[in-house]
Amino acid sequence: MPDYKYGFRDRVMAKFKTGKGLSEAVVRTISTKKQEPRWLLEYRL
């Protein structure tokens, strides 16, 4: 990343990586990591 004019920057650390795109597998992975109820997963799928 080029230097920002004012010198501010945030380092973002991902908790987990799923790769590019949004698929059923990605939705299931995120739902599992967040410990969401089954009904919410079914709603999102």
C-alpha positions as CSV (number, residue, x, y, z in Angstrom):
1,M,0.0,0.0,0.0
2,P,1.4,3.4,-0.9
3,D,2.1,5.8,2.0
4,Y,-1.1,7.6,3.1
5,K,-0.8,11.4,3.0
6,Y,-1.5,11.8,6.7
7,G,0.3,8.7,7.9
8,F,-2.7,7.0,9.5
9,R,-3.3,3.3,8.8
10,D,-5.0,0.3,10.4
11,R,-3.7,-3.2,10.3
12,V,-6.6,-5.5,9.8
13,M,-6.2,-9.1,11.0
14,A,-8.7,-11.6,9.7
15,K,-10.1,-14.1,12.2
16,F,-10.4,-16.7,9.5
17,K,-10.1,-16.9,5.7
18,T,-12.7,-18.4,3.3
19,G,-11.2,-17.4,-0.1
20,K,-12.9,-15.3,-2.7
21,G,-16.6,-15.4,-3.5
22,L,-19.7,-16.3,-1.6
23,S,-20.8,-19.9,-1.8
24,E,-23.0,-22.3,0.3
25,A,-19.8,-23.6,1.9
26,V,-18.6,-20.1,2.9
27,V,-22.0,-19.3,4.4
28,R,-21.9,-22.6,6.4
29,T,-18.4,-21.9,7.6
30,I,-19.3,-18.4,8.8
31,S,-22.4,-19.6,10.5
32,T,-20.5,-22.3,12.3
33,K,-17.8,-19.9,13.4
34,K,-20.4,-17.5,14.7
35,Q,-22.3,-20.4,16.4
36,E,-25.6,-19.3,14.9
37,P,-28.8,-21.2,15.3
38,R,-29.8,-23.7,12.6
39,W,-32.9,-21.6,11.6
40,L,-30.7,-18.6,10.7
41,L,-28.4,-20.8,8.6
42,E,-31.4,-22.2,6.7
43,Y,-32.8,-18.7,6.2
44,R,-29.5,-17.5,4.7
45,L,-29.2,-20.4,2.4
